[in-house]
Amino acid sequence: MKRELNTDEIFEALGHRQRRRVLDVLLNCDGATTVSELAKKTSSKTDRQVDRIETGLHHSHLPRLEGMGIVEFDRDDGTVEPTAAVADLEPFFELIDC
């Protein structure tokens, strides 16, 4: 059964630019992806920045989104898969910039 996000969770999920970028990528992909791919797709393409983004995703943003039930994050495999809850955020992407 899908749990709907409450208002605080929606604001927390969308409250950081990097999480918005990740969610935008996840809304437009089919199935699972890797942390490395998310970092590449959400960076401005410098290797140093990609490494920093990947570290932030791994240690902060993805665990936070997982705690809200928005993604399933497998730390061992480095994979990320959106859950049905990510669809709750889709209408907000028409109103905000990533």
PyRosetta script that sets phi, psi and omega in degrees:
from pyrosetta import init, pose_from_sequence

init()
pose = pose_from_sequence("MKRELNTDEIFEALGHRQRRRVLDVLLNCDGATTVSELAKKTSSKTDRQVDRIETGLHHSHLPRLEGMGIVEFDRDDGTVEPTAAVADLEPFFELIDC")
pose.set_psi(1, 132.4)
pose.set_omega(1, -179.4)
pose.set_phi(2, -78.7)
pose.set_psi(2, 130.3)
pose.set_omega(2, 175.6)
pose.set_phi(3, -95.5)
pose.set_psi(3, 131.4)
pose.set_omega(3, 178.8)
pose.set_phi(4, -81.7)
pose.set_psi(4, 145.0)
pose.set_omega(4, 178.1)
pose.set_phi(5, -74.8)
pose.set_psi(5, 141.2)
pose.set_omega(5, 175.2)
pose.set_phi(6, -87.7)
pose.set_psi(6, 171.7)
pose.set_omega(6, -175.2)
pose.set_phi(7, -58.4)
pose.set_psi(7, -43.5)
pose.set_omega(7, -179.8)
pose.set_phi(8, -62.7)
pose.set_psi(8, -39.9)
pose.set_omega(8, 178.8)
pose.set_phi(9, -66.1)
pose.set_psi(9, -39.0)
pose.set_omega(9, 178.2)
pose.set_phi(10, -62.8)
pose.set_psi(10, -46.8)
pose.set_omega(10, 179.2)
pose.set_phi(11, -65.5)
pose.set_psi(11, -37.3)
pose.set_omega(11, 177.8)
pose.set_phi(12, -66.6)
pose.set_psi(12, -44.0)
pose.set_omega(12, -179.8)
pose.set_phi(13, -62.1)
pose.set_psi(13, -40.0)
pose.set_omega(13, -176.3)
pose.set_phi(14, -93.7)
pose.set_psi(14, -0.6)
pose.set_omega(14, -173.0)
pose.set_phi(15, -76.8)
pose.set_psi(15, -8.4)
pose.set_omega(15, 179.3)
pose.set_phi(16, -126.0)
pose.set_psi(16, 134.9)
pose.set_omega(16, -176.3)
pose.set_phi(17, -56.4)
pose.set_psi(17, -41.0)
pose.set_omega(17, -178.2)
pose.set_phi(18, -65.9)
pose.set_psi(18, -38.8)
pose.set_omega(18, 176.4)
pose.set_phi(19, -65.2)
pose.set_psi(19, -39.3)
pose.set_omega(19, 177.0)
pose.set_phi(20, -60.9)
pose.set_psi(20, -42.6)
pose.set_omega(20, 179.4)
pose.set_phi(21, -63.3)
pose.set_psi(21, -43.8)
pose.set_omega(21, 178.6)
pose.set_phi(22, -62.2)
pose.set_psi(22, -45.9)
pose.set_omega(22, -179.3)
pose.set_phi(23, -64.1)
pose.set_psi(23, -37.4)
pose.set_omega(23, 177.1)
pose.set_phi(24, -62.2)
pose.set_psi(24, -44.0)
pose.set_omega(24, 177.2)
pose.set_phi(25, -62.2)
pose.set_psi(25, -45.4)
pose.set_omega(25, -177.6)
pose.set_phi(26, -66.0)
pose.set_psi(26, -33.1)
pose.set_omega(26, 177.2)
pose.set_phi(27, -66.2)
pose.set_psi(27, -24.4)
pose.set_omega(27, -175.6)
pose.set_phi(28, -108.4)
pose.set_psi(28, 13.5)
pose.set_omega(28, 177.9)
pose.set_phi(29, -118.9)
pose.set_psi(29, 157.1)
pose.set_omega(29, 179.3)
pose.set_phi(30, -100.1)
pose.set_psi(30, 108.4)
pose.set_omega(30, 175.3)
pose.set_phi(31, 84.0)
pose.set_psi(31, -153.9)
pose.set_omega(31, -173.5)
pose.set_phi(32, -79.0)
pose.set_psi(32, 156.0)
pose.set_omega(32, 173.1)
pose.set_phi(33, -140.1)
pose.set_psi(33, -178.7)
pose.set_omega(33, 179.8)
pose.set_phi(34, -107.9)
pose.set_psi(34, 161.0)
pose.set_omega(34, 176.3)
pose.set_phi(35, -61.3)
pose.set_psi(35, -40.0)
pose.set_omega(35, 179.1)
pose.set_phi(36, -61.2)
pose.set_psi(36, -43.1)
pose.set_omega(36, 178.3)
pose.set_phi(37, -64.4)
pose.set_psi(37, -42.4)
pose.set_omega(37, 177.5)
pose.set_phi(38, -60.5)
pose.set_psi(38, -42.5)
pose.set_omega(38, 179.4)
pose.set_phi(39, -62.2)
pose.set_psi(39, -43.7)
pose.set_omega(39, 179.6)
pose.set_phi(40, -64.6)
pose.set_psi(40, -43.4)
pose.set_omega(40, -176.7)
pose.set_phi(41, -72.6)
pose.set_psi(41, -18.3)
pose.set_omega(41, -177.7)
pose.set_phi(42, -109.9)
pose.set_psi(42, 7.3)
pose.set_omega(42, 179.5)
pose.set_phi(43, -102.2)
pose.set_psi(43, 175.6)
pose.set_omega(43, 174.2)
pose.set_phi(44, -100.4)
pose.set_psi(44, 27.3)
pose.set_omega(44, 167.3)
pose.set_phi(45, 77.3)
pose.set_psi(45, 14.7)
pose.set_omega(45, 172.2)
pose.set_phi(46, -94.2)
pose.set_psi(46, 139.7)
pose.set_omega(46, -177.0)
pose.set_phi(47, -57.7)
pose.set_psi(47, -42.4)
pose.set_omega(47, -179.4)
pose.set_phi(48, -62.5)
pose.set_psi(48, -43.4)
pose.set_omega(48, -179.7)
pose.set_phi(49, -66.1)
pose.set_psi(49, -39.8)
pose.set_omega(49, 179.0)
pose.set_phi(50, -60.5)
pose.set_psi(50, -43.3)
pose.set_omega(50, 178.4)
pose.set_phi(51, -62.2)
pose.set_psi(51, -43.1)
pose.set_omega(51, 179.2)
pose.set_phi(52, -65.9)
pose.set_psi(52, -41.3)
pose.set_omega(52, 178.8)
pose.set_phi(53, -64.3)
pose.set_psi(53, -43.4)
pose.set_omega(53, 179.8)
pose.set_phi(54, -60.6)
pose.set_psi(54, -40.9)
pose.set_omega(54, 177.8)
pose.set_phi(55, -63.5)
pose.set_psi(55, -44.9)
pose.set_omega(55, 178.7)
pose.set_phi(56, -63.1)
pose.set_psi(56, -39.5)
pose.set_omega(56, 177.7)
pose.set_phi(57, -63.5)
pose.set_psi(57, -47.3)
pose.set_omega(57, -175.1)
pose.set_phi(58, -65.2)
pose.set_psi(58, -40.6)
pose.set_omega(58, -172.9)
pose.set_phi(59, -97.1)
pose.set_psi(59, -18.8)
pose.set_omega(59, -175.1)
pose.set_phi(60, -127.7)
pose.set_psi(60, -65.5)
pose.set_omega(60, -168.3)
pose.set_phi(61, -68.0)
pose.set_psi(61, -47.1)
pose.set_omega(61, -178.1)
pose.set_phi(62, -68.7)
pose.set_psi(62, -41.0)
pose.set_omega(62, 174.4)
pose.set_phi(63, -60.3)
pose.set_psi(63, -36.8)
pose.set_omega(63, 178.5)
pose.set_phi(64, -65.1)
pose.set_psi(64, -45.8)
pose.set_omega(64, 178.5)
pose.set_phi(65, -66.7)
pose.set_psi(65, -34.6)
pose.set_omega(65, 176.7)
pose.set_phi(66, -66.0)
pose.set_psi(66, -40.7)
pose.set_omega(66, 178.4)
pose.set_phi(67, -61.7)
pose.set_psi(67, -26.8)
pose.set_omega(67, 177.5)
pose.set_phi(68, -89.1)
pose.set_psi(68, -4.4)
pose.set_omega(68, -179.8)
pose.set_phi(69, 80.0)
pose.set_psi(69, 19.0)
pose.set_omega(69, -178.0)
pose.set_phi(70, -87.4)
pose.set_psi(70, -32.3)
pose.set_omega(70, 177.3)
pose.set_phi(71, -133.7)
pose.set_psi(71, 160.2)
pose.set_omega(71, 167.0)
pose.set_phi(72, -107.8)
pose.set_psi(72, 120.7)
pose.set_omega(72, -174.2)
pose.set_phi(73, -117.5)
pose.set_psi(73, 114.5)
pose.set_omega(73, 177.3)
pose.set_phi(74, -98.0)
pose.set_psi(74, 102.0)
pose.set_omega(74, -176.3)
pose.set_phi(75, -63.7)
pose.set_psi(75, -35.9)
pose.set_omega(75, -177.9)
pose.set_phi(76, -67.4)
pose.set_psi(76, -43.7)
pose.set_omega(76, 179.9)
pose.set_phi(77, -88.0)
pose.set_psi(77, -16.5)
pose.set_omega(77, -176.9)
pose.set_phi(78, 71.0)
pose.set_psi(78, 29.8)
pose.set_omega(78, -179.7)
pose.set_phi(79, -107.7)
pose.set_psi(79, 151.7)
pose.set_omega(79, -179.6)
pose.set_phi(80, -133.2)
pose.set_psi(80, 131.2)
pose.set_omega(80, 178.5)
pose.set_phi(81, -131.9)
pose.set_psi(81, 129.1)
pose.set_omega(81, 177.8)
pose.set_phi(82, -69.5)
pose.set_psi(82, 146.2)
pose.set_omega(82, 173.5)
pose.set_phi(83, -96.7)
pose.set_psi(83, 178.0)
pose.set_omega(83, 177.9)
pose.set_phi(84, -61.4)
pose.set_psi(84, -24.5)
pose.set_omega(84, -178.6)
pose.set_phi(85, -65.1)
pose.set_psi(85, -23.3)
pose.set_omega(85, 179.9)
pose.set_phi(86, -61.3)
pose.set_psi(86, -28.5)
pose.set_omega(86, 179.1)
pose.set_phi(87, -64.5)
pose.set_psi(87, -25.9)
pose.set_omega(87, 177.5)
pose.set_phi(88, -62.5)
pose.set_psi(88, -24.6)
pose.set_omega(88, -176.3)
pose.set_phi(89, -90.6)
pose.set_psi(89, -15.6)
pose.set_omega(89, -174.6)
pose.set_phi(90, -54.8)
pose.set_psi(90, -44.0)
pose.set_omega(90, -178.9)
pose.set_phi(91, -60.3)
pose.set_psi(91, -27.6)
pose.set_omega(91, -178.5)
pose.set_phi(92, -71.4)
pose.set_psi(92, -24.5)
pose.set_omega(92, -179.2)
pose.set_phi(93, -71.4)
pose.set_psi(93, -13.6)
pose.set_omega(93, 173.1)
pose.set_phi(94, -78.2)
pose.set_psi(94, -18.0)
pose.set_omega(94, -175.8)
pose.set_phi(95, -103.9)
pose.set_psi(95, -18.4)
pose.set_omega(95, -173.2)
pose.set_phi(96, -121.1)
pose.set_psi(96, 158.6)
pose.set_omega(96, 171.7)
pose.set_phi(97, -93.7)
pose.set_psi(97, 145.5)
pose.set_omega(97, 175.5)
pose.set_phi(98, -88.3)
pose.dump_pdb("model.pdb")
